[in-house]
């Protein structure tokens, strides 16, 4: 599935939250791991209260120490981008292409969690600049055991763009021996957006009827998606009504959900699926790992 994992690390304990996930996927998929550090132009003296890595020797030592956390049967390479980069995100994207990575594992920093990465310049540029899937993790600096994923949430909206996430979600479910939950949210008359919102104000009864029809069609759609999955995948589906922000966030924060897989163009707010305001709200409301797939 994933042959080469790119794990950018900035030298902080926060960034090291990516290590357990890297180890898990490498073990399950037989992936090679590339731990990388990019030296920055004019770096700050500290990062998250820790001394910032400023030179090649320190960076190599840091990555060598992290490599020791992996068992010997996992191939782990280290790479330091020695020429100080002014644009870290662009450098990460370049490394994806140069190293042939097919999954990027990134951590988000700060109280804003995943929203801080998606809406921040580094996260946006990485997602826009490469077609490799990106696994976003909330960083807390706490050393953890290998993650256990019981169920994967896959929100869909019926479009071909959102369906790009289906194969990876299916493969992840099989690889992690996790259940797969397909979710499609049909708005209520009070939560429709865009053109439908204007129509709802003028023709509420007609809009309500259309939304009911969409609910029935959504059920059939998800049944068809489930039928197309490998038989070994334990998949179920839900069609729920309401505001997509509220519904997806609530479902994602269920205790049994260990990973959310979605399609995204890399713009703020998951514009591949919903409007910018809806998507960005979903991001900062949840703190679960999110695997983003370019449509």
C-alpha positions as CSV (number, residue, x, y, z in Angstrom):
1,X,0.0,0.0,0.0
2,X,2.4,2.7,1.2
3,X,6.0,1.9,0.2
4,X,7.8,5.0,1.5
5,X,6.8,7.2,4.3
6,X,8.1,10.8,4.6
7,X,8.2,12.0,8.2
8,X,9.3,15.7,8.5
9,X,10.5,16.5,12.0
10,X,11.4,19.9,13.4
11,X,13.4,18.7,16.5
12,X,10.6,19.1,19.0
13,X,8.9,16.5,21.2
14,X,5.7,17.7,19.6
15,X,6.8,16.5,16.1
16,X,7.8,13.1,17.5
17,X,4.1,12.3,17.9
18,X,4.5,11.1,14.3
19,X,6.9,8.3,15.3
20,X,4.3,5.7,16.6
21,X,2.1,6.1,13.5
22,X,5.1,5.8,11.3
23,X,6.1,2.6,13.1
24,X,2.6,1.2,12.9
25,X,2.2,1.8,9.2
26,X,5.7,0.6,8.4
27,X,5.1,-2.6,10.2
28,X,1.7,-3.3,8.7
29,X,2.5,-2.2,5.1
30,X,6.2,-3.1,5.0
31,X,7.0,0.5,4.3
32,X,10.4,2.2,4.3
33,X,10.6,5.3,6.5
34,X,12.4,8.5,5.7
35,X,13.0,10.7,8.7
36,X,13.9,14.2,7.5
37,X,14.8,17.5,9.0
38,X,14.9,20.8,7.1
39,X,17.3,23.4,8.3
40,X,15.6,26.8,8.2
41,X,16.9,30.3,7.3
42,X,16.8,32.5,10.4
43,X,15.4,29.8,12.7
44,X,14.0,30.8,16.1
45,X,16.2,30.0,19.2
46,X,13.5,27.7,20.6
47,X,10.6,25.8,19.3
48,X,7.8,24.8,21.8
49,X,10.1,25.7,24.6
50,X,13.0,23.5,23.4
51,X,16.3,24.5,21.7
52,X,15.9,24.7,18.0
53,X,18.1,22.6,15.8
54,X,20.3,25.0,13.8
55,X,23.1,23.0,12.2
56,X,23.7,19.9,10.2
57,X,25.6,17.9,12.9
58,X,22.9,18.5,15.5
59,X,20.1,17.5,13.0
60,X,21.9,14.3,12.0
61,X,22.4,13.3,15.6
62,X,18.7,14.1,16.4
63,X,17.5,11.9,13.5
64,X,19.9,9.1,14.4
65,X,18.5,9.0,17.9
66,X,15.0,8.8,16.5
67,X,16.0,6.0,14.2
68,X,16.8,3.8,17.2
69,X,13.1,3.7,18.1
70,X,12.4,1.5,15.1
71,X,13.1,-2.2,15.2
72,X,15.9,-3.4,12.9
73,X,13.5,-5.1,10.5
74,X,12.1,-1.7,9.4
75,X,14.3,0.1,6.9
76,X,14.7,3.7,8.2
77,X,16.7,6.3,6.3
78,X,17.5,9.8,7.6
79,X,18.0,12.9,5.6
80,X,18.9,16.5,6.5
81,X,18.2,19.2,4.0
82,X,21.5,21.0,4.6
83,X,20.8,24.1,2.6
84,X,18.7,26.4,4.8
85,X,15.2,26.7,3.4
86,X,13.1,29.8,3.5
87,X,10.0,27.9,2.6
88,X,9.8,24.7,4.7
89,X,6.5,23.6,3.2
90,X,7.9,23.8,-0.4
91,X,11.0,21.9,0.7
92,X,8.8,19.1,2.2
93,X,6.9,18.9,-1.1
94,X,10.1,18.8,-3.1
95,X,11.3,15.9,-0.9
96,X,8.1,14.0,-1.6
97,X,8.9,14.1,-5.3
98,X,12.6,13.5,-4.9
99,X,12.4,10.6,-2.5
100,X,9.3,8.9,-4.1
101,X,7.3,9.1,-0.9
102,X,3.7,8.0,-1.1
103,X,2.6,9.1,2.3
104,X,3.5,12.2,4.4
105,X,3.1,12.1,8.1
106,X,2.9,15.5,9.7
107,X,2.1,16.8,13.2
108,X,0.2,19.9,14.1
109,X,1.4,22.2,16.8
110,X,-0.3,24.4,19.3
111,X,-3.7,24.8,20.9
112,X,-5.4,25.0,17.5
113,X,-4.6,21.4,16.8
114,X,-5.2,20.2,13.3
115,X,-6.8,23.5,12.3
116,X,-3.5,25.2,13.0
117,X,-1.8,23.0,10.5
118,X,-4.4,23.1,7.7
119,X,-4.9,26.9,7.9
120,X,-1.3,27.6,8.5
121,X,1.1,28.2,5.6
122,X,3.1,25.0,6.0
123,X,0.1,22.7,6.0
124,X,-1.7,24.5,3.1
125,X,1.4,24.5,0.9
126,X,2.3,20.9,1.5
127,X,-1.3,19.7,0.7
128,X,-1.4,21.9,-2.4
129,X,2.0,21.0,-3.7
130,X,1.9,17.3,-3.7
131,X,-0.5,14.5,-4.6
132,X,0.8,12.2,-1.9
133,X,-1.8,11.5,0.9
134,X,-1.1,13.4,4.1
135,X,-1.7,12.0,7.5
136,X,-2.2,14.8,10.0
137,X,-1.7,14.1,13.7
138,X,-2.4,16.2,16.7
139,X,0.9,16.8,18.5
140,X,1.1,16.6,22.3
141,X,4.7,15.7,23.0
142,X,3.7,12.6,25.0
143,X,5.4,9.3,24.1
144,X,2.8,6.8,23.2
145,X,2.5,3.1,22.3
146,X,1.5,2.1,18.8
147,X,-2.0,3.5,18.0
148,X,-5.0,1.1,18.0
149,X,-7.6,2.0,15.4
150,X,-10.9,0.2,15.9
151,X,-13.0,2.1,13.4
152,X,-12.2,4.4,10.4
153,X,-14.6,7.2,9.5
154,X,-15.0,8.0,5.8
155,X,-17.3,11.0,5.1
156,X,-18.6,11.1,1.5
157,X,-20.8,13.5,-0.4
158,X,-21.6,11.5,-3.5
159,X,-19.1,13.2,-5.7
160,X,-16.3,11.6,-7.7
161,X,-13.9,13.8,-5.8
162,X,-14.9,12.5,-2.4
163,X,-14.8,8.9,-3.7
164,X,-11.0,9.3,-4.3
165,X,-10.6,8.5,-0.6
166,X,-12.5,5.2,-0.8
167,X,-9.6,3.0,-1.9
168,X,-7.2,4.3,0.7
169,X,-9.8,4.1,3.5
170,X,-10.5,0.5,2.5
171,X,-6.8,-0.4,2.4
172,X,-6.3,1.2,5.8
173,X,-9.2,-0.7,7.3
174,X,-7.8,-3.9,6.0
175,X,-4.3,-3.2,7.0
176,X,-5.2,-2.0,10.5
177,X,-8.0,-4.7,10.9
178,X,-10.4,-1.9,11.6
179,X,-14.1,-1.4,10.8
180,X,-15.0,1.2,8.2
181,X,-17.9,3.6,8.7
182,X,-19.2,5.4,5.6
183,X,-21.0,8.6,6.4
184,X,-23.1,10.9,4.3
185,X,-24.7,14.0,5.8
186,X,-27.9,15.3,4.1
187,X,-28.7,18.9,5.4
188,X,-32.0,19.8,6.9
189,X,-33.9,22.7,5.6
190,X,-32.4,24.8,8.3
191,X,-28.8,23.8,7.6
192,X,-28.6,23.9,3.8
193,X,-26.0,26.2,2.3
194,X,-25.2,27.9,-1.0
195,X,-27.8,27.9,-3.7
196,X,-30.0,25.5,-1.7
197,X,-30.2,28.0,1.1
198,X,-31.7,30.7,-1.1
199,X,-34.2,28.2,-2.6
200,X,-35.2,27.0,0.9
201,X,-36.2,30.5,1.9
202,X,-38.4,30.9,-1.2
203,X,-39.7,27.4,-1.6
204,X,-39.4,25.7,1.8
205,X,-41.8,22.8,1.1
206,X,-40.2,22.0,-2.2
207,X,-36.8,22.1,-0.7
208,X,-37.8,19.9,2.2
209,X,-39.2,17.3,-0.3
210,X,-35.9,17.4,-2.3
211,X,-33.9,16.9,0.8
212,X,-36.0,13.9,1.8
213,X,-35.4,12.4,-1.7
214,X,-31.7,13.1,-1.3
215,X,-31.7,11.1,2.0
216,X,-33.2,8.1,0.2
217,X,-30.7,8.4,-2.7
218,X,-27.9,8.7,-0.1
219,X,-28.9,5.4,1.5
220,X,-28.8,3.6,-1.9
221,X,-25.5,5.3,-2.8
222,X,-23.8,4.2,0.4
223,X,-25.2,0.7,0.0
224,X,-23.6,0.6,-3.5
225,X,-20.3,1.9,-2.1
226,X,-20.3,-0.8,0.6
227,X,-21.1,-3.5,-1.9
228,X,-18.1,-2.4,-4.0
229,X,-15.7,-2.9,-1.1
230,X,-13.7,-6.1,-0.6
231,X,-15.7,-8.8,1.3
232,X,-13.1,-8.9,4.1
233,X,-13.8,-5.3,5.0
234,X,-16.2,-4.9,7.9
235,X,-18.1,-1.9,6.6
236,X,-21.3,-0.1,7.7
237,X,-22.8,3.2,6.8
238,X,-24.9,6.0,8.1
239,X,-27.0,8.7,6.5
240,X,-27.6,11.5,9.0
241,X,-29.4,14.8,8.8
242,X,-28.2,18.1,10.0
243,X,-25.3,20.5,9.6
244,X,-22.3,18.7,8.2
245,X,-20.0,20.5,10.6
246,X,-21.9,19.3,13.7
247,X,-22.6,15.8,12.4
248,X,-19.2,15.0,11.0
249,X,-17.5,16.4,14.1
250,X,-19.7,14.4,16.5
251,X,-19.2,11.2,14.6
252,X,-15.4,11.8,14.4
253,X,-15.2,12.3,18.1
254,X,-16.8,9.0,18.9
255,X,-14.5,6.9,21.2
256,X,-14.2,4.1,18.7
257,X,-13.1,6.3,15.8
258,X,-9.4,6.2,15.5
259,X,-8.9,7.7,12.1
260,X,-10.8,10.0,9.7
261,X,-10.1,9.6,5.9
262,X,-11.3,12.4,3.6
263,X,-10.6,13.9,0.2
264,X,-9.1,17.4,0.1
265,X,-7.6,19.7,-2.4
266,X,-5.4,21.2,0.3
267,X,-7.2,24.5,0.5
268,X,-8.5,25.8,3.8
269,X,-11.7,24.1,4.8
270,X,-11.7,20.9,2.8
271,X,-13.1,22.7,-0.2
272,X,-13.0,19.3,-2.1
273,X,-16.1,18.3,-0.2
274,X,-17.8,21.3,1.5
275,X,-17.6,25.1,1.5
276,X,-14.6,26.6,3.1
277,X,-16.5,27.6,6.3
278,X,-17.9,24.1,6.8
279,X,-14.6,22.3,6.3
280,X,-12.5,24.6,8.4
281,X,-15.0,24.2,11.3
282,X,-14.8,20.4,11.0
283,X,-11.0,20.6,11.3
284,X,-10.7,22.6,14.5
285,X,-13.5,20.8,16.2
286,X,-11.8,17.4,16.1
287,X,-8.5,16.1,17.3
288,X,-8.4,12.7,15.7
289,X,-5.8,11.7,13.1
290,X,-6.9,12.7,9.6
291,X,-5.7,11.1,6.4
292,X,-6.2,13.5,3.5
293,X,-6.3,12.3,-0.1
294,X,-6.0,14.6,-3.1
295,X,-8.9,14.0,-5.5
